[in-house]
């Protein structure tokens, strides 16, 4: 498998992680653990930043 294909697969996995984080956040709204939302949103923010960086890398990487 090429590096480009591997990194594209990572992007796909990140998309699934974003969906799961969103579901987890929705489950916490209105509960006693609602203060954990800040942590979940912070994790999501960092992962989105990493995803943007990975996207830039994929654009620059030749497909081979």
N, C-alpha and C positions, 0 to 999 in steps of 0.2 A: 504494500500500500504506500502511496506517495505521501510526502509531508503535507501537501495541500489537502489531500483527502482526509488525512488524520486530523488536521486542524479544522476542517469543515465539520467533521464528526464531533469535535469538541464544541463547536458553535451550536450544533443541534442539541447536544446534551445541556448546554447552558440554557437554551430556550426551555427545556423541560424543567430545569431547576427553577427558572423564573416563575413558571406556572405553579410549581409546588410551593414556592415561597409565598405567592399570592394566595393560594388556598390556605396555607398555614396562618397568614395574617388575617384572613377573613374569619377563621375559626376563633381567633383570639379577641376580636372586637366584641366589647360588651361583657367580657369575662373578668375574673379576678386577676388573670395573667396579662391583661391588656398592656401593662408596662413593657412586656417583651416585644411589642410591636416596634418600638424604637430600635431594638437590636436587629430584628428581622429586616426592617427598612434599611438599616446601615449595611447589613450584609448584601442586600440586593443592590444598593448603590455602588458598592465596591465591585460586585460581580458585573454590573452593567458597564462600569468603567473598563474593566478587564475585557469585556466582550467588544467594546468599541475599539480597543487597542488591537485585539485579535483580528477584527474585521479589517483594520488598516494593514495589518501584517499579511492577511490573505490577499488583499488587493495588490500588494507589492510583490508577493511570492509568485514566481512563474509556475503554471500548472505543468507537471511533468509526469 
